[in-house]
Amino acid sequence: MGVHPAAEGRFRHRGAEFVYDDAGHGPLAVYAHGGFASQAQEDRMGLFDWAPVLDAGRRLVRYDARAHGRSTGRPIAADYTYASLADDLLALLDHLGAAEPAVGIGASMGCGTVLHAAVRAPDRFSRLVLLVPPTAWATRAAYARANTAAADAVEQQGAEAFRAAEGRDVRPAVVADVPDLPPTPDERVLPAVLRGLALSDLPAPAEIAGLRHPALILAWAGDRGHPLATADALAACLPDAQLRVARTRGDIRTWGEHIAEFLRPRRSPAADEEGDPVPPN
């Protein structure tokens, strides 16, 4: 396993400064994290192992979403819908000078971000990796009501009200040992983030069905906020998708290897006959 130091970069877009970590060399993959977290928090949680992706010869850019982690943001709910966050992701690709289609990787909120970006600009992406897809469509309404109530509670009682409500939720067994960390959006902007996510949903199934990108869906079991029903529906909608479900913490630790394998170039029958590799995408 190689050592892949990351360089920090910054860019500005729509009233916010974004901070990202840029590591590795090769075809570009961009990762969007889950809601209320950050790159540093996910590293502390030990959720995902990116080393296999870097070892496989990928340039991996991971960024802190608007108002999360090191990135700044305004207290405007419309800034935090999936569609708005997708605009941020496409702006990052512009900033990086991505001339070729990139791999879009997203977890939870980031999954929504990547799907909206791919529907809007399919030519900007070569493949999609969708981690722990969130509530969507029929299951979204209850999540939206809970987020709106949480936003009201934060405004009335402070950010500790949000943490207290989270603490009452039963955590899925598959991630029961993951550290419980506070939300990274600060108290000034957290209600807007919650309301923006309450206004969000994945693209319509018919729009997703129009995507022709190879897709890898990685889900885990027993999580009401990330139900397997969404992952199953995405696998059924996407024309070229494979789905893996983690039922133990050990299963999640293999996800980096599964992503690396998925991103290896596919070979055409003609290339196999001639012995020439297909260029990576």
C-alpha positions in Angstrom: 0.0 0.0 0.0 1.5 3.3 -1.1 1.6 6.6 0.7 -0.6 9.3 -0.8 -0.2 12.7 0.8 -3.0 15.1 0.1 -2.6 18.7 -0.9 -5.3 21.2 0.4 -7.0 23.3 -2.2 -9.7 26.0 -2.1 -12.1 27.7 -4.5 -15.1 30.1 -4.2 -18.5 29.6 -5.6 -21.9 31.2 -4.9 -21.0 33.0 -1.7 -18.9 30.2 -0.1 -15.3 29.1 0.1 -14.8 25.3 -0.4 -11.8 23.4 0.9 -10.8 20.1 -0.6 -8.1 17.4 -0.3 -6.3 16.3 -3.5 -4.4 13.1 -3.4 -3.0 10.5 -5.9 -2.4 10.6 -9.6 -4.4 9.3 -12.6 -8.0 9.6 -13.8 -10.0 11.9 -11.5 -12.5 10.7 -8.9 -14.4 13.2 -6.8 -16.0 12.3 -3.4 -19.0 14.1 -1.7 -19.5 13.2 2.0 -22.7 12.7 4.0 -24.7 15.4 5.7 -23.5 17.1 8.9 -20.0 15.5 8.6 -16.7 16.5 6.9 -13.6 14.8 5.5 -11.9 15.0 8.9 -14.9 13.6 10.7 -15.3 10.7 8.3 -11.6 9.9 8.9 -12.1 10.0 12.6 -15.1 7.7 12.2 -13.0 5.2 10.3 -15.9 4.6 7.9 -14.3 4.4 4.5 -10.9 3.3 3.4 -9.7 5.2 0.4 -6.2 3.8 0.1 -7.2 1.0 -2.3 -8.7 3.6 -4.7 -5.4 5.6 -4.6 -3.3 2.5 -4.9 -5.3 1.6 -8.0 -4.0 4.7 -9.8 -6.7 7.3 -9.2 -6.5 10.9 -8.3 -9.1 11.3 -5.5 -10.4 14.8 -4.6 -12.5 14.8 -1.4 -14.2 18.1 -0.5 -16.1 19.6 2.5 -19.6 20.4 1.4 -20.9 23.9 1.7 -21.0 25.0 5.5 -19.5 21.6 6.5 -16.1 21.1 8.0 -13.6 23.7 6.6 -16.0 25.1 4.0 -18.1 28.2 4.6 -21.8 28.7 3.9 -24.7 31.1 4.2 -27.8 30.6 6.4 -30.0 30.2 3.3 -32.0 26.9 3.0 -32.0 26.9 -0.8 -28.2 26.6 -0.7 -28.4 23.1 0.8 -30.8 21.2 -1.4 -29.3 18.3 -3.3 -29.8 20.2 -6.6 -27.9 23.2 -5.2 -25.1 21.0 -3.8 -24.9 19.4 -7.2 -24.1 22.8 -8.6 -21.3 23.1 -6.2 -19.9 19.7 -7.3 -20.0 20.7 -11.0 -18.2 24.0 -10.0 -15.5 22.0 -8.3 -15.0 20.0 -11.5 -14.7 23.3 -13.4 -12.2 24.5 -10.9 -10.1 21.3 -11.2 -10.0 21.7 -14.9 -11.6 18.3 -15.4 -11.3 17.9 -19.2 -12.3 14.2 -19.1 -15.3 12.7 -17.4 -14.7 12.0 -13.7 -15.9 9.3 -11.4 -18.6 10.7 -9.1 -18.6 9.1 -5.6 -21.1 10.2 -2.9 -22.4 9.0 0.5 -25.9 9.8 1.8 -26.3 13.5 1.1 -23.3 13.2 -1.3 -25.2 10.4 -3.1 -28.0 12.8 -3.7 -25.5 15.4 -4.8 -23.8 13.1 -7.3 -27.1 11.8 -8.8 -28.4 15.3 -9.4 -25.1 16.4 -10.9 -25.1 13.3 -13.2 -28.7 13.9 -14.3 -27.9 17.6 -15.1 -24.5 17.0 -16.7 -24.1 13.3 -17.6 -21.1 14.0 -19.8 -19.1 15.2 -16.8 -19.1 11.7 -15.3 -17.7 8.3 -16.4 -18.9 6.1 -13.5 -21.0 6.5 -10.3 -20.3 5.1 -6.9 -23.3 5.6 -4.6 -22.7 4.9 -0.9 -25.5 4.5 1.7 -28.3 6.0 -0.5 -30.6 8.1 1.7 -34.4 8.1 2.1 -36.1 9.0 -1.2 -39.5 9.4 -2.9 -42.1 7.6 -0.7 -39.9 7.4 2.4 -38.7 11.0 2.1 -41.7 12.8 3.6 -41.1 11.6 7.2 -37.4 12.5 7.0 -38.4 16.0 5.7 -40.8 16.5 8.7 -38.1 15.4 11.2 -35.5 17.8 9.7 -37.9 20.7 9.7 -38.8 20.0 13.4 -35.0 19.7 14.1 -34.4 23.1 12.5 -37.1 24.7 14.7 -35.6 23.1 17.8 -32.1 24.4 17.0 -33.4 27.9 16.5 -35.3 27.7 19.8 -32.9 25.7 22.0 -29.5 25.6 20.3 -27.5 23.0 18.5 -27.6 20.7 21.5 -31.2 20.0 20.8 -30.1 18.4 17.5 -27.6 16.3 19.2 -30.1 15.2 21.8 -32.6 14.1 19.1 -29.9 12.2 17.2 -28.9 10.5 20.5 -32.4 9.1 20.9 -32.3 7.4 17.5 -31.4 3.7 17.4 -28.2 3.4 15.5 -27.9 0.6 12.9 -25.9 -2.4 14.3 -23.6 -2.3 11.3 -22.2 1.1 12.5 -22.9 0.9 16.2 -19.2 1.3 17.1 -18.7 4.4 14.9 -18.0 7.5 17.1 -20.9 9.9 17.5 -19.6 13.3 16.5 -21.3 16.7 16.6 -22.6 18.3 13.3 -20.0 20.4 11.6 -22.3 23.1 10.4 -22.3 25.7 13.2 -25.4 26.8 15.1 -25.8 29.9 12.9 -26.3 27.9 9.7 -27.4 24.4 10.9 -31.2 25.2 10.7 -30.7 26.3 7.0 -28.9 23.0 6.3 -31.7 21.0 7.9 -34.4 22.9 6.0 -32.4 22.5 2.7 -32.2 18.8 3.2 -35.9 18.7 4.1 -36.6 20.2 0.7 -34.4 17.7 -1.1 -35.1 14.4 -2.8 -33.2 12.2 -5.3 -34.0 12.8 -8.9 -37.1 11.1 -10.3 -36.7 7.4 -11.1 -37.3 8.2 -14.8 -34.4 10.7 -14.8 -32.1 8.2 -13.1 -33.1 5.5 -15.6 -31.8 7.7 -18.3 -28.2 7.5 -16.9 -26.0 5.2 -18.8 -23.0 5.3 -16.5 -21.8 2.0 -14.9 -22.8 2.3 -11.2 -21.8 0.7 -8.0 -24.2 1.0 -5.1 -22.9 0.2 -1.6 -25.6 0.1 1.2 -25.8 -1.1 4.7 -28.7 -2.9 6.5 -30.9 -1.8 9.3 -30.8 2.0 8.9 -34.1 3.9 8.6 -32.3 7.0 7.3 -30.7 5.0 4.6 -33.2 2.3 3.8 -32.3 -0.7 1.6 -35.5 0.2 -0.3 -33.7 3.2 -1.9 -30.6 1.1 -2.8 -32.8 -1.6 -4.4 -34.8 1.0 -6.3 -31.6 2.6 -7.6 -30.3 -0.7 -8.7 -33.5 -1.4 -10.6 -33.5 2.1 -12.2 -29.9 2.3 -13.3 -29.3 0.4 -16.5 -25.8 -0.8 -15.6 -25.7 -1.1 -11.8 -24.4 -3.6 -9.2 -25.5 -3.5 -5.5 -23.6 -4.7 -2.5 -25.1 -4.7 1.0 -23.0 -4.6 4.2 -24.4 -6.4 7.2 -21.3 -6.1 9.5 -18.6 -3.5 10.1 -16.2 -5.9 8.4 -18.2 -5.7 5.3 -17.9 -1.9 5.2 -14.1 -2.2 5.6 -14.1 -4.0 2.2 -15.8 -1.2 0.4 -12.5 0.5 -0.6 -11.4 -2.7 -2.4 -14.8 -3.1 -4.1 -14.6 0.5 -5.3 -11.0 0.1 -6.6 -12.1 -3.1 -8.5 -15.1 -1.4 -9.9 -13.0 1.5 -11.2 -10.5 -0.8 -13.0 -10.9 -0.3 -16.8 -13.3 -2.7 -18.4 -11.9 -4.6 -21.4 -13.7 -5.1 -24.7 -13.7 -8.5 -26.3 -11.6 -7.0 -29.2 -9.0 -5.7 -26.7 -8.8 -9.1 -25.1 -8.1 -10.7 -28.4 -5.4 -8.1 -29.4 -3.9 -7.8 -25.9 -4.3 -4.0 -25.8 -5.7 -2.5 -22.6 -8.6 -0.2 -22.7 -7.7 3.3 -21.4 -9.0 4.0 -17.9 -12.0 6.3 -17.5 
